[in-house]
Amino acid sequence: MNYWESHTQVAVRFRRFDRKRYAAFRSMHKVINIGVVTASTLLFALPDTAQAQKAIEPNRTGEEASVELEEVEVTASRAPIARNQATKIVTVIPARDIAAAPVTSIQDLLEYAVGIDVRQRGEGGTQADISIRGGTFDQIAVLLNGVNLSNPQTGHYSFDLPVNLSDIERIEVVSGPSSRIFGASAFAGAINIITKTGKENRISTDNYAGMHKLWKLEAAINHATTHFGQRLSAGYASSGGYIDNTDFKQLNLFWQSELKSEEADFQFQAGYNDKGYGANSFYSASYPNQYDKTRRFFLSAGGETHGKIKFTPKVYWTRHFDRYELFRSDPADWYTGHNYHETEVFGANLNATTQWKLGRTSMGVEFRNEGVKSNVLGKPMKEPQDVPFEKEGQYLKSDNRSNISYFLEHNVLLRRFTLSVGVLANYNSALNEGIHFYPGIDASYRIGDNVRLYGSWNRALRMPTFTDLYYEGKTNKGNPDLKPEESEAFEVGLKYNTYFLRAHIAGFYRKGKNMIDWVKEKPEDIWESRNLTKVDNLGFETNLSLLPRELGNERFFIRKIELGYAFIHQDKDSEGYISNYALDYLKHKFTAQLSHSIWKGFSATWYVRWQDRAGSYTKYENLKPAYEEDYAPYCLVDVKVNWEYKGLNLYAELNNLLNSTYYDLGNIPQPGIWFKAGFRYSFKY
C-alpha cells in the first residue's frame, strides 16, 4: 500500500462483497461502516454533507468494479458534520454520471440538475447564465476545488474555467443563501467543481466530432510518487456553429498537484482558458454579428494541517481579459471601437476547526480584492494604459474594491439532533458603511433510521458587479448608485436514504430587497440596471434516485432511475418594468434519467427535461423590437450510447432527439438535433 492509499482521508461504506466471509451482511441488506474520517473538499465548508460515488478508476465509462465504494461522505460545513447528521440538501453529480451524460461542457451537465436554471447562449460551453432557485446568474459562487472564481465584471464569464469534463471527479451544488459559508458572492447558492488528482501513473485521451463541424481533442497525464501526485491536462474544441455567427474555438490548460505528509497536506493548481466565439444576438437582437474573445489565467495554493486544530490556509489569483465586438465585421459608421475589459482578483483566507466537549467550532477570515480596467467600466484613469494581447485599444477607466469577511460557526452533534449556528461579518471598501452581519442557523432531526427532517434560516448579500454599476452602450446603461442585494431565506425539508433508494423534498422561501436587474418600461427603451423594491421566491423541489442493482441482482439491466421536479413562484414589485433577467424565472422544471446496460459492453443513458419559464421577451423583426412574446414550455430528449472494452470506450450521442424549437433567452434559438461520436482511451504506465 502506498502513501496515497493509506493517507487519503475519506468516510466510506462498502456495498458490494463477493465471496467474502462478511457476505452475510449483504444478504441481510445491511451496510457496514468501515471507517469515518474527514475529507477536505471545499475551501469554505457548507452547512451540509454531500453524497458522492467514489471514482475507482479515472475513466468515464460507468462499468462497476466487483468491489466498489458506494459513497464518499464529504464534509461540507466549516465545522465538519457527518452525512447522517447533515441539515441541507447538496446535489452531487459524480464522475460516473458525468461519463454517461450526453454533454460536452459543464454548462450542459448542470441542465440535468433539478434546482438549476441554465440559459445557454451558445454551444460547447461558450457562454451560459446559470442560476439557482429563481436567482440570477450573478447571485451564485463558482468554485474550482474550493477556490472562488466568480467574476466581478459579470456572471456571464464565471464559467470561463480551464478544465475539461474528463478532469472532473464530481460537482457539488449547494442551494440556498450561503454567504456565511462562502462569502458575499453565494447569494443564492454555490457550485463547487472538484477535479481528479494524480494518485496513479496514467495517460488518457478523449476525442469526439459531430455535426456543424464540431470536434474536440483532450489529453491528460497523471503521475504519482510516494508523497507527491500531479495531473496535467489540455483540451481544444472548435465548431462552425449551428446557425450564422455561432462558431467557437476554445483552449483549456490545467495543472493540479498534491503533496502529502504526516503533518500537513498541500495543494497547488494553475490553469488557462482561451475562448473566441460568434455572439449572435447575445446581448441585443439588433446586432446579430457580435463577437467575444476571452482569456483567463488562474493560480492557487493551499494546505491543511493534521493537528487537533486543523488550519486550512489558501491564496489565489485570477485575471480575466475580454474583448467584446458589437460588429464582428462591416461596422456601422457611428461605431467607435470594441470594448476591452480586464478583471483581476486576488485573495487569501485562513480557516481553523477544532473538536471539543461542546461540539465543533470553526472560525476564519478572508481577504479578497477585485479590480477592473476598461474603456467603458469604472471611473476615469489618470493615464490611459494599452490593452495586453491586443494590437489596439486602451484602458481609460478603472475601479477597485476590497472585501474582508470574518466567519464563525459552531456545531452541536447529538444522537438524533444536529444544530449549526454561524455568522458572517462582512466589510466592503466600496460601501463605506462599516461591517454588516449575516447570521444563519441550520438544524436537523433524525426521525428514524433512514429519515431526517431539517430546517434552516440564513441571511445573505451580493455586491453589484462592475457591469451593473458602470456599463453604457447602445442598448444598456449601468447605475453607479446601486445598493447591495440582501435576502433572508427559510427552508425545510425531508430526506430518505437507504442502500437502494434516495429521496428528498424541500420547501423554501426567500425574501429579497434591493434586487438588481436590467429593466425597461417600453420595448423600444434601453436596458437600465436598477434596485427593484423586492423579489421574493417561494417554491419546492423533490428528487428520487433508485439503484435497482442494489436489491440483489447485480446483472439487472437498469443501473439507475432518477426523477426530479422543481416549482417556483415569484412575488415581485417591479412597478411594471420589462425584465431582462430576474423576472423571467424558471417556474416548472422536470428531469428524468435512465441508465441501463444493453448487451456485451454496450450501455445507454437517457435524459428527459421539460421546463416552463415565466415572463416574456421582446420579439425582434428586421433587427427592431416588435412585440412582447411569452416564453413557451419545451421538452428535450438526449441519449448517449457507450461501448467499453478494457481501457477503450466508444460512444455516440444525440442531443435534442425530438428536434424541438426552443429559447433559453429571447431571440437566441437553441440548436436542433445534434449528433456527436468519439472515443476515450486510458492506460497505466
N, C-alpha and C positions, 0 to 999 in steps of 0.2 A: 504493500500500500504506500503510495507516495504522499507528499505533503498536502497536495490538493485534496486527495480523498479523505485524509484523516483530519483536516482542519477546516473544511467548508462547513459552516455552522448553519444548519437548517433543521426545521422540525419536519419529520416525515412520518408517514403511516404506510406500511406495506399492505397492499391489497391483493397480491397475487402470489400464492405459494404452491409450487409444483413439486410433487414427490418429496416433500419435506416432512419432518416429524410434527411440525406445527400446522400441517394442512388441515387438521381437525377444526381449527378456528374458522377456516374459510367455510366449512360445511355448516357451521353454526351462524354464518353471516355476521361474524364479529370482526372488529377492527382492532389490531394490536398497536398501541402507541409505543414504538420502539424507543423514541427519544424526542425531547423537545428542547431545542436551543435556539437562540435568536439568529436571524439573517438580516443584515442591513441592506436595504434596497432603496429607501427614499432619503433624500437629503433632509427634508423635514418630514417627520412621521405623520401619518394620518390617523384620525380617530376611528380606526377600523383595522381589521386583519384581512388581507386579501387571500384568495384561494387560487392556486395555480398549479398546473401539472408540470412536473419536472421533466425537462427535455433530456432524455437519456443519451441520445446521440444528437449532434448538431445538424441534423438534416430536417427537411420539412415534409417528410413523406407520410407520417401518420401510422406506420405499421407498429404494432405493440411488441415490446420485448416480453419474454416469458416471465420475467420477474421485473416489475415496474413500480416505481414510486408514484403513488396516485396524487399526492398533494405535497406541495411545499408550503408550510404555514409561514407566510411572510409577515413580519412585524410591520404594522402600518400606523403607528402613532408616535408622537415624540417620546413618550414613555411606552415601551413595547407591551402589547396585550395579546395573549394567545387567542387563536381563532375562535375557540369555543366560548370566549368571553367578550367577543367584539360587539360593537354597537351598530355601526352603519353598514351599508352595502358598498363594497368595492367591486366593480366589474373587472374581471381579468380575462384577457384574450391570450391564451398560452401559445407556445410555438407550434403545437400540433394543429390548432385551429388556423393559425396563420398559414401554415403549409398547405392546408386543404382548401383555403378560400380562393375563389376566382378573382383575385385582385392584383394590382400592380403597384400600389402605393399605400402608405399608412392612412391617407385620407379615405381611400376606397374601403379599407378594412374597417374603419370606425363607423361606416354607414350601417353595418350589421349590428351595432350595439344599440339596444332599445332606447336608452336615455340620451342619445347624442343626435344632434341635428347637423348634418354635413351638407353644405351648399356648395357644390362644385362649380367652378368657372371653366376649368379645362381638365383634360385627362392627364394621366401619368404623374399625378402629384404636383402639377404646375402651381395651382392655387385653389384653395377652398376655404370657406368660412365655417369654422367648427364651433358649436356652442353646446351647452348642457342645460337641460330642463328649462327651456324658454329664455335663456340668457342670450347674449350676443357673443360674437367671436372675439371681442376684446376683453371678455369677462372670465377667461379661463387661464390657468397657469399651465404652460407646456414645459415639461422637464425631460431631460435626457440623462438617464442614470442619476436622477436626483438633482441635476443642475437646471435651474430655471432659465430657459431660453426664450421666454416671452419677449416679443418685440415691442419696445416703447413707441416706435413710429406708428405701427398699425398691426392689428392681429392678422391681417392678410398674409403677413410674412412669418408668423410664428412657427409654421411647419416647414420652413426652409431649413431642413435638418440634413446632416451629412451622412445619414445611414440608409442602407438598403433593407428591404424586407427580410432578406436572408440573414441580416445581422441581429435580428430582434429575438430575444428569448421570450418576452411577454410584454403586454401593455396593460397598465393598471389605470382605471378611470374612477376617480372619486367624485361623486355627485353631491352637490350642495355647497354652500359657502364654506371655505376652508382657509380664510385669511389668518386665523390664529395658528395654522399649521404651516402654510406655505408663504405667508406674507400677503401684501396688498393685491397682487395680481390674481389670486384664486378667489375671485368674487363669486362665481357660480360653480366652481369645481376645478379639478386639476386632472391632467393626463400625463402619466409618467411612463416613458418608453425605456425599457431595460434591455440592454444588448447582451449577446453571448460573450463569454470570456474564454481566453485561450487556456483551457485546462488539459489539452492533449495536442499532440502534433498532428495536424490535419490540414489538407488543402481541399477547397470546394469551389465549384463554379455553378452559376445559374444563368441560363441564357434563353431568350424567347423572341419570337417575332409574330406579327399579326397584321390585320387589316390596317389600312391607312398608313402604310409604310412604317409601322411600329416595329422597333427592335430594341433589345437591351442586352448588355453583357455585364455580368457580375463575377467577381472572383474574390476569394478570401483565403488567408493563411493563418492558422493558429500555431503557436509554438509555446511549449511549457517546459520548465526545468523544475528542480526541487522546490524552489520558493518563488519562482517568477513565471508569470504567464502573460501572453500578449496576443492580440489579434489585429491584423491589418486587412482592410477590405477596400475595394474600389468598384464603382459601377458607372456605366454610361448608357443613357437611353435617348432615343430620338423618334420622332413621328412627323409625318407630313400634315397631320391634322384631319379631323373628321368633317369639318366644314372650312370655308375660307378663313385664313388667318387664325388657325388654332394649332399650328405646328409648334414643336418644342424640342429643345435639347437640354440634357441635364447630366451633370457630373457629380458624383459623391466620392469623397476620400475620407476614411475613418481609421483611427488607430486607438486602441484601448489596451491598457496594461495594468496588471495587479502584482503587487509584491507582498508576500505574506511572511510573518514572523511570529514568534511566541508572544511578543509584547504588543504588536500592532499590525494592522493591515493598511496598505496604501494603494490608491487607485489614481490612474492618470488617463486622460483621454484628449484627443485632438481631432479636428475634422475640418473639411472644406466642402461647401456646397456651391455649385455654379449652375444657374438656370438662365435660359433665354426662351421666350415664348410669345407667340402671337396672342394678343389680348382682345379678341373680337368682342366689342360691346361690354368689356369687363366693368367699366365704371360709368359709361354712358352709351346708350344705343345710338346716339347721334354720331358717334365716331367708331365705326367698326374696324378701323385699321390701326388700332393701338398696339403697342409692343412694350414688353417689360424685360429687363435684364437685371438679375440679382446675383450677388455673391455674399457668402457668409464664411467667416473664419471663427474658429472656436477652440478654446483650450481650458482645461481644468485639472486640478489636483486635489486630492482629499485623503483622509485616513480615518481609522477607528482604533482606539486603544482597547485592551482586553482586561483592564483592571476592574476593581469594584465600582469605580466611577468611570463610565465609558465616555470618552471625549471623541467627538467627530468634527474635526475642522475641515473646511473646504474653501478653496479660492477658485475663481473662474473669470474668464474674459471672452467676449464675443464682439465681433464687428461685422456689420451688415451694410452692403452697398446696393443701391437701387437706382437704375436709370429708367425712367418712365417716358415713353414717347406717345404723345397723343396722335401723331401721324407717323406711321412706320415708313411711309413713302408719300410723295406728292403732297407736301404740307400746304395748308391754306396760306394766303398772303399775310394774314394777320398773325400767324404762328411765329413766336419769337424764339422758340427752342425747347429742348427737353427739360424735364425735371430731374434733378440729381439729389439723392439723399444718402447720408451716411450716419448710421447709429452705432454707438459704442457703449457697451455695458461691461462693467467690471464689479466684482463683489467678493466678499469674504464673510464666512459665517462660522460659528462655533456652537455646538450643542453638547450638553453634558447630561447624562442619565445615571441615576443610582437607585438601587433597591434597598429599602429599609423596612422596619417593622410596621409602619403605617401605609406602605404601598410603594409605588414607583414615582419618582419625581424627575422631571426633565426641565431644563432651562437653557436658553440660548439667545444669541444675538446675531443679527445680520446687517451688514452694510452693503448697499447697492447704489451705484452711481450710473445714471442714464444720461447720455448726451446725444445731440443731433446736430449735424451740419447739413445745409441745404441751400438751394437757391429760392425756395418757397416757404420752408418751415422754420420758425424761430424768430428771433429778434435780430436787427441789423448788426453785422460784424464790423469791427473797426477796419480790418483789412481783408479783402477777398482772398480765397485760397483755391488753387487749382484742384480739380477733382481727380483722385487717383484712378488709374486704369483707363482714363478717357482722353481722347485727343483734344477735346474741347470741353467747355463747361467750367464754371467757378461756383464755389460756395459763397453766398452773400449773407446768409443768416445762420444763427445757431441758438441753441438753448441747452441748459444743463440743470439737472436736479439730483439731489441725493436723498436716499431713504434709509432710515435706521429703524430696525424692528427688534423689539425685545419680546421673548417668548417665555411663558411659564405654564407648566402643565403638571397635574398630579392625578394619579390613577389609584383607585381603591379596588382591589380584586378580592371578592368573596366567593363562596362556593357556587352560588347561583346569580349573584348580583355583581355588576361592574359599573363603576362610576368614574368618569373622566371629566375634570374641570380644568379649564385653561384660559389664558388671556393673551392677546397681542397688544403691546404698547407701540404705537407707530408714530414716527415723526418724518415729515417730508419738507425739504427746504423750499419747495415751490408754494407751500400753503401759508407759511408764516402764522400758523395758528397753534403752535405748541404740539404737545403729544395727545393723540387720540387713542382711546382704549376700545378694544373689540373682544369681548369675552365670549365664551361658549361652554356648553355642558352637554355631555353625552352619557346616556345610561342604558343598560340592558339587563334583562332578567330572563333566566333560563326556566321555562315553564316545565319542560320535560327533557328527556334525553336528547331529542332532536329538534326542539322548538325553542326559539329565542325571540322575545319581544324587546324592541329597542325604541328609544326616542332621543331627540336632540334639539337644542336651541343654540343658534350661533348668529353673531353679527359680523359684517364684512364691509370692506370698502374697495373702491377701484379708482386709481388716478386716471384722468383723461390722457389719451395718447397725444403725441405731438401733432398727429394729423387732426384729431378732434380740435386742438387748440388753434392751429395756425394755417391749415391748408386753404388755399384760394386758387380757383381755376375757373374755367368757362362754365362748369356745372356744379361747383361746390364752393362753400365758404365756411371756414372754421370760426371758432369763437374763443378768444383768449381769456374770457371771463368765466369759463366753465368751472363748476364746482365738482368735487369728487362724488362719485356714486356711493350710496350707502344702502345696506339692506339688513333686514332681520328675518331669520328663517327658522321654521319649525318643521320637524319631520318625525313621523312614527312609522314603524314597520314590523314585519314578522318574517322570520327566516326559518326554513325547514330543511335540514340536511341529513341525508343518510348516505350509505355507500353507493347507492344507485340512483338516487333522486335528490335534486337540489332545487329549491324554490324559494321565492321571496315575493313580498308585496310591500310597497312603500307609498305612503301618502305625504305630501309636502306642501308647504305654504311659505311664500317669500314675499315680504313687504319691502318694496324698493322706493327710494326717494332720490330726487335729483338724477334720474336715469338719463344717460346721454344717448342721443340718437340723431341721425341725419334726417331732417324732415323738411317738408314744404307745404304751403297752403293750397297751391294750384298746380296742375301738371306742368304748366309752362314755366314755373318758378325754378330757381336753382336750389340745390340741397344746402341746408344750413344746419350746423351742429348746435343742439340746444339741450338744456336740462329739462326733461319732462317732469311734471309735478310728481307723478308716481306711475309705476308699472308693477303690479302685484301678480304673482303666479300662484295658481292653485292646481294641483294635479296629483296623479298617482302613476306608478309603474309596477309591472309584475313580470316575472320571468320564471320559466320552468325548464330544467335540463334533466334529461333522462339518459342513463347509460345502460342499455339493456344487457350488455355482456356481463355486467356485474351481478346479474341474477343467477349466474352459474354456468351459462353456456358461452364460453369464450369464442366459439366459432359462429355465433349468431351473426347474420349478415348486417344488422344495423348496429353501428357503433355509437351514434349519438343522435338524439332528437332534442331540439331546443325551440321554445316558443316564448315570445315576449310581446308586451303591449304597453304603450305609454299614452297618457292623455294629459293635456294641459289646457287650462283656461286662464286668460289674462284679463284682469280688470285694470284699465288704463285711463289716465286723464291726459289725453293728447290734444285736447282742445281742437279737434277736427283736422289735425295735420295728416298729410300723407307720409307714411314712414318708409324709410329705406331698409331698416334693419329690425328694430326692437318690436314692432307691432305686427310683423308677419311671421309669427312663431309657428312651430310645428305642432298642430293641435292633436292629431292622431298619428301614431306610428305602430305598425305591427311587423314583427320579424319572425321568420321560421328558418330553421336549419335542419337538414337531414344528411347524415354522413353514413355511408354503407359500403360494404365490400361488394364486388361483382363476381370475379372469377380469376383465380390464379394470379394474384398480384395486382389485379385491377380494383380500383375503388372510385367512389364518386361522392361529391358533396354538393348539395343543392341549397340555395338561399332564395327565399321569397321575402320581399319587402313591399309593404303597402303604406302609403302615408298621405295625409291630407293637411295642407297648410292653411292657416288662417290668413286673412289680409289679401291685398291686391298689389298690382304693379302697374305702372304706366306703360301701355302698349304703344310702340312706335310704328309709324308708317312713313316710308320715304324719309327715314332718318329724323323724323319730327314726332313729338308726343301727340297722340291721337285721343286715347280714352283710357279709363281705368279698367283693368281686367282682373277678375278673381283668380287666385291660384287653383288649379284643378287637381284633384287627387289622382294618384297613379300607382301602378303595381309593376314591379320589376322582378324578373326571374333570372338567376345566374346559376351556372353549373360548372364544375371542374372535375375532370376525369384524370386519374393518376394510374400509372403502371410502374411498379418498383421491382427491381432485381438487384440485390446486394446494395452497392453504393450508387446505382444508376436509377434515376427517376425520370420517366417521360410523362408529360402532361399536356392536356388541351383544355381550353375553357371558352365558354360563351357567356358574354355579358349582354343583358337586355334581350333575353331569348325571345320575348314577345314583340320586340321591335317597337316598344312603346314610345310615344312622343311625350316629353315632359320637360319641366323647367324647375331648377332649384332656385335660380334668381331670374327675375323678369328679363325677357328679351335675349336670354342666352340659352338656346336649345342645347340639350344634352345629347350624347351620341345614341344612335340606334344600335342594332345588333353588332357585336364586335367579337371576332374570333381571334384567339391567340393560341400558340402552341410553343412548347420549349422542352428543355431538359435540364436536370441537375445531376451533378456527379461529385462524389465526395470520397476521399480515401485518406488513410493514415500514412504517415511516413516516419 
